[in-house]
Amino acid sequence: MMRGVVLALAALLPMPAVAAPCTSQWVAGWASSQMQPTGDNVLPAGSLGGATLRQIIRPSVAGTGLRVRLSNAMALKPLRIDGATLARAVKAGDAAIDPASLVTLRFDGQALVTIPAGAEYLSDPVALPVHAFDNLAISLRYAADPDVQTSHPGSRATSWLLAGDHLADRGMAGASRFQHWFTLAGLEVARCEAPRLIVALGDSITDGHGATDDANDRWTDGLAARLQGDPAHRGWAIVNQGIGGNRLLHDGLGPNALARFDRDVLVQPGVRVVMVLEGVNDIGTLTRDAPVDEAAHRQLVAQMIGAYRQIVERAHGRGIKVIVGTVMPFMGNTYYHPDARNEADRQAVNEWIRAPGHVDAVVDFDRIMRDPARPDRLLPAYDLGDHLHPSPVGYRAMAEHIPLDLFD
């Protein structure tokens, strides 16, 4: 009788909780905008063919696995990669890896891959748990030089190049070094949570001109650190899609913002928010070589506003929130040598950005970064010295003044 009572009571007790199986989803944890390098950013002919290139990146969010995205976007011919590896780097700015963490990347089960002209290619998933801000070394061995290099020149991170097969090389001794990324377009992270990604679309101020090499102190890095430091926002990833010299309307050192919007924003897995900081190069370039008439100034402002509207419409079509940063002051810059008329254009653009109903939210970088005594100039404490780009202190101020509740 007692045994029956015990069994009856046991039947009424709650069953032990069983964890539901994880259905992983991919989110972009790191990315760089691809372009065709020019000038000193181009590697000499023959540099990549038969050589190994090691590049250090770090995801902005943790996950249970990852996969790498390679790009041949600028080329006219296929690119063959004869091998690729991934390992934990000892630290940023150092080619050394932890050999115990070394894994061979595979593509459709194979150790080599041929990337079609103009295309990108995902590696097979790797079951390697990662933390936010882990330093990861991606090593690529090129069968031959690409016919056209696909690159992100403004890496602010050191890469290493050494002739021969050094995919498993612990330290890459004797390698040449430079601050550019090549062929490496993205790192996607597997997570059980619904993906939440911020894409920062911008020019050199987003790309991080003036940031410290290998120190990850761009404004996007500062924002990523704040997100990871806040339990309510720790699930957010952020990727930097800035290009130095970028413009809304015309190509410069890379494709214009509207031309690259699909590849750099819309197709990024998990994108929920795009933060746009573009426009200073449009305003500055208008009169850099010669003055223009009043009609040209009015036309520029109208076309810039049209470009912002296009970004909003295209993002909203995918359910993406649009946050726009006001254009920061650049009076005193000797490259653009702006005058009162350029300043009036900047004020007109910012007035439209701030007006209710045009964008989903505004980060008023102009207000944050300007000198109260001379509001057409950067605050000296935040100025790199060229009166256009923030210093690392300025980038930190930008990151600290972005309200995290924008991502609620």
C-alpha positions in Angstrom: 0.0 0.0 0.0 2.8 2.4 1.0 4.6 1.7 -2.3 1.4 2.6 -4.3 1.1 5.9 -2.4 4.7 6.8 -3.2 4.2 6.0 -6.9 1.0 8.1 -6.9 2.8 11.0 -5.3 5.7 10.7 -7.7 3.4 10.9 -10.6 2.1 14.3 -9.4 5.6 15.8 -9.0 6.9 18.0 -11.8 9.3 16.2 -14.2 12.9 17.4 -14.3 13.4 20.3 -16.8 14.9 19.1 -20.1 16.7 21.7 -22.1 15.2 22.3 -25.5 17.5 21.5 -28.4 19.3 24.6 -29.7 18.3 25.6 -33.2 21.3 27.7 -34.2 20.9 30.8 -36.4 23.7 32.7 -38.1 24.5 36.3 -37.4 27.3 38.4 -38.8 29.9 38.8 -36.0 32.5 40.6 -38.0 32.6 42.1 -41.5 34.5 44.4 -43.8 33.3 46.2 -46.8 35.0 45.0 -50.0 36.5 47.2 -52.7 39.2 47.3 -55.3 42.3 48.9 -53.8 44.2 51.7 -55.5 47.6 53.4 -55.2 49.7 52.3 -52.3 47.0 49.9 -51.0 47.5 47.5 -54.0 50.0 44.7 -53.3 52.7 44.4 -55.9 52.1 41.9 -58.7 53.0 38.4 -57.6 52.7 39.0 -53.9 49.8 36.7 -53.2 50.4 33.9 -55.7 51.8 30.8 -53.8 51.9 32.7 -50.5 50.1 32.5 -47.2 48.2 35.5 -45.8 47.3 35.6 -42.1 44.7 38.1 -40.9 43.4 38.8 -37.4 39.7 39.6 -36.8 37.5 39.4 -33.8 33.7 38.8 -33.5 31.5 41.3 -31.7 29.3 38.6 -30.1 29.7 35.1 -28.7 28.5 31.9 -30.3 28.8 28.1 -30.5 30.3 27.9 -33.9 31.4 30.0 -36.9 31.9 30.1 -40.6 34.1 32.4 -42.7 33.0 34.4 -45.8 35.7 34.9 -48.5 35.2 37.4 -51.4 36.3 37.7 -55.0 33.9 40.5 -55.6 36.1 42.8 -57.6 37.7 40.2 -59.8 36.9 39.4 -63.4 38.3 35.8 -63.1 37.8 33.0 -60.6 40.2 32.9 -57.6 41.5 29.6 -56.2 42.4 29.3 -52.6 44.5 26.2 -52.0 43.9 26.0 -48.3 42.6 28.0 -45.3 42.9 27.6 -41.6 41.5 29.2 -38.5 43.1 29.4 -35.0 43.0 31.5 -31.9 45.6 34.3 -32.1 47.8 34.9 -29.1 46.9 38.6 -29.2 46.0 41.4 -31.6 49.0 42.7 -33.6 50.8 39.4 -33.4 50.9 36.6 -36.0 51.4 33.9 -33.4 48.6 31.4 -32.9 47.7 28.7 -30.4 48.4 25.5 -32.4 46.0 23.5 -30.2 43.1 25.6 -31.6 44.1 25.2 -35.3 41.4 23.9 -37.6 41.3 23.5 -41.3 38.5 25.4 -43.0 36.6 23.4 -45.6 34.4 24.4 -48.5 31.8 21.8 -49.5 33.9 19.3 -47.6 37.1 20.2 -49.6 40.2 21.9 -48.3 40.5 24.2 -51.4 37.9 26.4 -53.1 37.6 28.3 -56.3 35.6 31.5 -55.9 33.8 32.6 -59.1 34.5 36.1 -60.4 32.4 38.7 -58.6 31.3 36.2 -56.0 31.6 35.4 -52.3 31.9 32.0 -50.7 31.1 30.6 -47.3 33.2 28.0 -45.5 31.6 25.0 -44.0 30.6 25.5 -40.3 33.2 25.0 -37.7 32.1 23.8 -34.2 34.4 26.2 -32.3 32.8 28.1 -29.4 33.9 31.8 -29.5 33.6 34.7 -27.1 33.0 38.3 -28.0 36.3 39.9 -28.9 38.3 36.7 -29.3 41.2 37.3 -31.6 41.0 34.9 -34.5 43.6 34.3 -37.1 42.4 33.4 -40.6 45.2 32.1 -42.9 44.7 31.8 -46.7 47.0 30.2 -49.2 46.6 31.5 -52.7 47.2 29.3 -55.8 47.9 32.4 -57.9 47.5 36.2 -57.9 43.9 37.4 -58.3 43.5 39.3 -61.6 42.0 42.1 -59.6 42.5 42.4 -55.8 39.5 42.4 -53.5 40.4 44.2 -50.3 39.5 46.4 -47.4 42.5 48.8 -47.2 41.6 50.5 -43.9 41.9 47.4 -41.6 43.6 49.2 -38.7 44.9 45.7 -38.0 48.1 44.0 -39.0 48.2 41.2 -41.6 51.2 39.0 -42.4 52.2 37.6 -45.8 54.9 34.9 -46.4 55.7 33.0 -49.5 54.9 29.2 -49.4 52.5 27.1 -47.3 52.3 28.5 -43.8 48.7 27.6 -42.9 49.8 25.8 -39.8 52.9 28.0 -39.0 52.9 29.0 -35.4 54.5 32.4 -35.8 55.0 33.3 -39.5 58.6 34.4 -38.8 60.0 36.6 -41.6 56.6 37.6 -43.0 56.0 41.0 -44.4 53.3 43.0 -42.8 50.7 45.7 -43.6 47.5 47.2 -42.4 45.1 45.8 -45.0 42.6 42.9 -45.3 42.4 40.9 -48.6 39.7 38.4 -49.7 38.3 38.2 -46.2 34.7 39.7 -46.0 33.0 38.2 -43.0 32.8 36.0 -40.0 29.4 34.6 -39.2 28.6 33.2 -35.7 26.1 30.6 -34.8 23.8 31.4 -31.8 20.7 29.9 -30.2 19.2 33.3 -29.7 17.4 35.2 -32.5 20.1 37.1 -34.3 20.3 40.8 -33.7 22.8 42.8 -35.8 23.7 46.4 -36.1 25.4 47.4 -39.4 27.4 50.6 -39.3 27.5 52.1 -42.8 29.9 55.0 -43.2 33.0 56.7 -44.4 36.5 57.0 -42.9 35.1 58.2 -39.6 33.3 54.8 -39.3 36.2 52.9 -40.9 38.4 54.4 -38.1 40.9 56.7 -39.7 43.1 57.9 -36.9 42.2 54.9 -34.7 45.2 53.0 -33.1 46.4 50.0 -35.2 45.6 46.7 -33.5 43.9 48.4 -30.6 40.3 48.2 -31.8 39.3 51.7 -30.7 37.0 52.9 -33.5 33.6 54.2 -32.4 32.0 50.9 -33.5 34.4 49.0 -31.2 33.5 51.2 -28.3 29.8 50.7 -29.0 30.4 46.9 -29.2 32.1 47.0 -25.8 29.2 48.9 -24.3 26.7 46.4 -25.7 28.6 43.4 -24.3 29.0 45.1 -21.0 25.2 45.5 -20.6 23.3 42.2 -19.9 20.2 43.6 -21.6 22.1 44.2 -24.9 24.7 41.4 -24.8 22.9 39.6 -27.6 23.6 42.4 -30.1 26.3 42.0 -32.7 27.8 45.0 -34.6 29.8 45.0 -37.9 31.7 47.9 -39.3 31.0 48.6 -43.0 32.9 51.9 -43.3 35.1 52.8 -46.2 37.6 55.7 -46.2 36.5 58.5 -48.6 33.0 57.0 -49.0 30.2 59.1 -50.3 26.4 58.8 -50.6 26.3 59.7 -54.3 29.5 59.1 -56.1 32.3 56.5 -56.0 35.5 57.5 -54.3 38.1 55.1 -52.9 35.3 52.6 -53.0 31.7 52.2 -54.3 29.2 54.8 -53.2 26.9 54.0 -50.3 23.8 53.3 -52.4 25.8 51.0 -54.7 27.1 48.9 -51.9 23.9 48.9 -49.7 22.6 45.5 -50.7 25.9 43.6 -50.2 27.1 45.5 -47.1 23.8 45.9 -45.3 20.8 44.0 -46.5 22.4 40.5 -47.0 24.2 40.5 -43.7 22.6 37.7 -41.6 20.6 38.9 -38.7 20.6 42.6 -39.5 18.0 44.5 -37.5 19.5 48.0 -37.4 21.6 50.1 -39.8 23.4 53.1 -38.4 24.4 55.6 -41.2 27.1 58.2 -40.9 27.8 59.5 -44.4 27.8 62.8 -46.2 30.9 64.9 -45.2 32.8 63.7 -48.2 29.9 64.6 -50.5 29.8 68.1 -49.1 33.6 68.5 -49.1 34.2 67.1 -52.6 31.7 69.5 -54.2 34.0 72.5 -54.0 37.4 70.9 -53.4 38.7 71.7 -56.9 36.8 74.8 -57.7 33.8 76.9 -56.5 30.3 76.1 -57.8 27.2 78.2 -58.2 24.3 78.4 -55.8 22.2 76.0 -57.8 24.9 73.3 -57.5 24.9 73.6 -53.7 21.1 73.3 -53.6 21.2 70.3 -55.9 23.8 68.5 -53.7 21.7 68.9 -50.6 18.6 67.7 -52.4 20.4 64.7 -53.8 21.9 63.8 -50.5 18.5 63.9 -48.9 17.2 61.7 -51.7 20.0 59.2 -50.9 19.0 59.1 -47.3 15.4 58.5 -48.3 16.5 55.6 -50.5 18.3 54.0 -47.6 15.3 54.4 -45.4 12.9 52.9 -47.9 15.2 50.0 -48.8 15.9 49.2 -45.2 12.2 49.4 -44.2 11.4 47.0 -47.0 13.4 44.4 -45.0 12.1 45.4 -41.6 15.4 47.2 -40.6 15.4 50.2 -38.3 17.4 53.2 -39.7 19.5 55.3 -37.3 21.3 58.3 -38.9 24.1 60.3 -37.5 24.3 64.0 -38.2 27.3 65.2 -40.3 30.1 66.4 -38.1 31.9 69.7 -38.5 35.0 69.9 -40.7 35.8 73.6 -41.0 39.6 74.1 -41.0 40.3 70.9 -43.0 43.0 71.7 -45.5 42.0 68.9 -47.9 38.5 70.1 -48.5 39.1 73.8 -47.4 35.4 74.3 -46.6 33.9 77.8 -46.5 30.6 79.3 -45.2 28.7 77.9 -48.1 29.8 74.3 -47.4 28.9 74.8 -43.8 25.4 76.0 -44.9 25.1 72.7 -46.9 26.0 70.7 -43.8 23.5 72.6 -41.6 20.7 72.0 -44.2 21.4 68.3 -44.4 21.5 68.0 -40.6 18.3 70.0 -40.3 16.6 67.3 -42.5 18.1 64.4 -40.5 16.9 65.9 -37.2 13.4 66.7 -38.4 10.8 64.2 -37.0 9.5 61.5 -39.3 12.4 61.3 -41.8 14.4 58.5 -40.1 13.7 56.1 -37.2 16.2 57.6 -34.8 19.0 60.2 -34.8 22.4 60.2 -33.1 23.5 63.8 -33.1 27.2 63.4 -33.6 27.4 67.0 -34.6 26.3 68.1 -31.2 28.5 65.6 -29.4 31.7 66.4 -31.3 31.6 70.1 -32.1 33.4 72.9 -30.3 30.7 75.0 -28.4 32.8 78.1 -29.0 33.2 77.4 -32.7 30.4 75.0 -33.7 31.6 74.7 -37.3 34.7 72.9 -35.9 35.5 69.8 -34.0 36.2 70.1 -30.3 40.0 70.3 -30.1 40.1 67.5 -27.5 38.3 65.2 -30.0 40.2 66.3 -33.2 42.8 64.0 -34.7 44.5 67.2 -35.9 43.2 67.4 -39.5 39.9 69.0 -38.3 37.9 66.2 -40.0 38.6 62.9 -38.2 38.2 62.2 -34.5 41.1 61.1 -32.4 40.8 57.9 -30.4 39.5 60.1 -27.6 36.9 61.5 -30.0 35.9 58.0 -31.1 35.4 57.0 -27.5 33.2 60.0 -27.0 31.1 59.0 -30.0 30.6 55.5 -28.7 29.8 56.7 -25.1 27.1 59.1 -26.3 25.0 56.5 -28.3 21.9 55.6 -26.2 21.7 51.9 -25.9 17.9 52.1 -25.6 18.0 52.8 -29.4 18.4 49.0 -29.7 15.5 48.1 -27.6 
